[in-house]
Structure formats: structure tokens, C-alpha cells
Amino acid sequence: MKLIYAIVNNDDAHAVSSALTKAGYQATKLASTGGFLMAGNTTFLICSDDEKVNDIIEVIKNHSHKRKQYVSSVASYGESGYASMPAEVFVGGATIFVTNVERFEKV
Ligand code: 2BA
């Protein structure tokens, strides 16, 4: 058994959630925050049989999109001061971790 953690953009969360349900996979959604952009994202927890992991990742991949986001960075000009300049970062599609599950129970 594996536990899949998938961090997706909030804008894709609904589509990912619907696609997982439609494909017959159970998932738990957690509201999360990216440590770099400090923006909200969604973390899915999905526990599944080993042989289904690739299919689940494919479902997530098909509904998660790459996007450009801007983060403000500060440039210093010595004594003449500072200027705030937006820097581009590419976020997503999905960041996925797969771990082993030692024990799984529903009691
Ligand atoms: P954030 O930490 O808010 O990162 C958003 C995007 O900012 C990242 O997109 C990446 O393009 C950029 N970024 C992050 N840290 C950076 C740094 N130190 N220098 C320059 N650019 C940086 P993604 O890589 O697609 O990550 C999207 C979200 O997935 C992240 O949001 C974070 O919540 C999660 N994530 C990504 N890698 C992770 C990891 N190794 N461990 C845990 N969570 C991770």
C-alpha cells in the first residue's frame, strides 16, 4: 500500500478532486500553504494499492496545470535606495510524494 501526497494549485483542486472521484479513488483534501509564495494550495492524501499509483498520478497530472506567478523581490541600489521588482516563478502542475504505508485500517 502507498500513500500519495499531491500538492496542487487551488485553481486545479476542484478538477483534480472530481477526476479522482470519477475514477473511483478516495482522497482527503487538506488546505495548505506554500512555504515560498505563502499562497494557499491544496494537498490531497490518497491511500491506494501499489498497482494503482501510476494511474492516480496520471489523473492528477491531467488536471494540474503549470502557471506563472509573481513574487516581489527587492533590489538594492546602495545608498540611493531600494526598488521592488516582481520576479516570475513557474508553479506546478502538481508536486507529488509517494510513501509506503505500514498499516491501513478503518475501524
Ligand atoms: P511554494 O513553496 O509556495 O512554491 C511555489 C513555487 O515557487 C514553486 O513551484 C517554485 O517554482 C518556486 N520556488 C519554491 N521555492 C523556491 C526557492 N527556494 N527559490 C526559487 N523558487 C522557489 P513548485 O515547485 O511547483 O511548488 C509548488 C508548491 O508545492 C510549493 O509552494 C510547496 O507548497 C510545494 N512543494 C514543492 N516542493 C516541495 C518539497 N520539496 N517539499 C514540500 N513541499 C513542496
Residues whose N, C-alpha, C, O or C-beta is under 5 A from the ligand:
A	BS01	2BA	I7 T33 G34 G35 F36 L37 M38 A39 V89 F90 V91 G92 T95
